Amino acid sequence: MRATFTHDQLDIEKTVRTLAQRESKRARDALAGPWSAPECDTTLLRDFGLLGVPESAGGIGSSLIDLLVAVEVLGEHLVPSRFPSHAAAVQLATALGPLPDDVLEGRRILTPAADAPGTPGWADRSGCAGPIRTLVRYADHADGIAALGTEGVWIADPAGIAPRESFDPSVPLADVTLGEPESAAPVGAGAQRATLVVAAELCGVAQGAIGLAADYARTRQQFGRVIGSFQAVAFQLAEAATARKAAWDLALYAAWAVDNGRPDAGIQVHAAKAAAGKAAVFAAERCIQVHGGMGITVEADPHLYLRRALVLDALLGRGSWHRRRAGELRIAARRPTAQA
């Protein structure tokens, strides 16, 4: 794979970053009132919906890395956008073949439903998953569901939506009841592709938390010095930055491996999601600690990153489950060699 981003990918990052910086609606707004779509949603859904969609699903040859670059920026700025959720749903549904134009053009917004209550991993792994999917983002604000189950993948209208309290109000969650699918396609790489979208957003959350903490450490003074000059502060941020960089590199390699059908793609996807969740939570916790007493107040912003990190870490399979699956797959891959 390429060791550097292409010019197109850098342009995607720059454009999405401009949209995110200009957006007036932030995650904090949802603490005081109900979620509503940010202004940038329209542009993102309309102009970036084909990112990462394979040609077999109606795409134009854009790589999965193109999409991850855009989503990572949105996570960094905590933009309360439906675009990452819609993009994950589209990636999950790529197994269905060419997707409808209204989906690819953002006129019909989907959200993924891949987590079953009481199971830590993808719903297709549980023989008793049932019709209910939990932790479904923006269910009340979507036009359809990209569902994952033991039957495979299908697009459905929910039979019932039960909103639940989200730890991050800027990411509304719900339990969704699904009807029996009329037809379903084999999962293929859809679950892997959708999971990497969440991993990219987690990497962005980690970067945002590190940036917020670093800015504070450069200006806050104690004992006549900025606190960033103290090892106890600098080392925490360095460790967080290292974990974030490792997770982001894993996510990018996993996306390349999935796009190219590499035999280690499954291992890399699980490892990337686990690493991204751990890095985001760690960075958010370090951000709170760097802010000191102010960091634990609702008036300061560090808790917003922790809220987003904890919610995303639970989606498309919990981080702990992905960590275990990566280990199981690595062991299974080595067994034939060991027996030989």
Salt bridges, closest charged atoms under 4 A:
GLU13 OE2 - ARG17 NH2 3.09
ASP41 OD2 - ARG82 NE 2.88
ASP47 OD1 - ARG46 NE 2.79
GLU72 OE2 - ARG244 NH2 2.46
GLU76 OE1 - ARG17 NH1 3.15
GLU105 OE1 - ARG107 NH2 2.69
ASP124 OD1 - ARG125 NE 3.95
ASP157 OD1 - ARG108 NH2 3.87
ASP168 OD2 - ARG308 NE 2.59
ASP175 OD1 - ARG164 NH1 3.24
GLU201 OE1 - ARG137 NH1 3.43
GLU201 OE2 - ARG308 NH1 3.63
ASP215 OD1 - ARG218 NH1 2.70
ASP249 OD2 - LYS245 NZ 2.74
ASP259 OD1 - ARG193 NH1 3.12
ASP264 OD1 - ARG262 NE 4.00
ASP301 OD1 - ARG28 NH2 2.85
GLU328 OE1 - ARG325 NH1 2.91
